[in-house]
């Protein structure tokens, strides 16, 4: 009898019924939501993703600008979850201001952070770390490294050295002879900060400025090995792809990322890109550990952040106290080191160049 039931069972009808129930439930929740706000109308499974990718080409900037013009200073959008967008500085200041009455560090809901757990970046480093003990431990080593006098001296040295290199490229491209090329400061500041941040944090040279110079110059090329320049370009492109793609894992639901071809291809590409970045950082950390082990105790080490966090709370550390046995004062593991170096490079290369551009163009912006 059971076999006859399954023979006559219409699976297509069941799927249609399930979809109808889901759509009904979806719009019931939507029309009965708490504190409804104006915003684009969502559809089941996708929310407002179809408007973002079809009407605005995947550009969040165009998507939010369009909705700001339609709905004003505050509106809501639906991706994986409901998000409220604020467009007035006084509202944002209230949200971001520290509160002595709030004992929690959590800033992302569990629904919004599922994608970050899937990527393996949640709970590591500083930027996307909501585990307080881990965050406090990482912050201790990060601030200890960047506030040390040796690191400040190193930053001053490399600022001068890299700016001299930048000047030499500008002289050849813009100030030599009757050259009429237009200097794009924002792009050059991006290349400068890429080289600056990577060198200070890892102790290894980056050649973003040399690569950009080679791209602009028809005759003369930078006096740098082409293999190193190519590796820098590949690494910087991977960082930018990570920055552009990480939001995919927050705004797109796991169901769409796993089963919808368009989003699955993008998420798979993002995961492979992150694997490359992790492997690159792991190789740098492993190489530096080996260099430190091979350096005699009476010889000085480099003053970059990577070296500082590797030797922290070890006999190579000038502040090492062998009588301290606290768990919080143990040396960092390679994964923990990778987390803070990764965050430092991602935050530094994407943010500092924008600050430089705004500072130079204050008269335009204001």
Secondary structure, DSSP 8 states (H G I E B T S, - for coil): -HHHHHHH--HHHHHHHHHHHHHHHHHHHHHT-SS-------BTTTBTHHIIIIISTT-HHHHHHHHHHHH-SEEEEESSSEEEEE--HHHHHHHHS--TT------S-HHHHHHHHHHT-TTBTTTB---HHHHHHHHHHHHHHHTSHHHHHHHHHHHHHHHHHHHHHHHHHTSSTT------HHHHHHHHHHHHHHHHHHSS---HHHHHHHHH-SS---SS-HHHHHHHHHHHHHHHHHHHHTTHHHHS-HHHHHHSHHHHHHHHHHHHHHHHHHHHHHHHHHHHHHHHHHS-TTS----SHHHHHHHTTSTTSTT--TT---GGGS---HHHHHHHHHHHHHHHHHHHHHHHHHHHTHHHH-
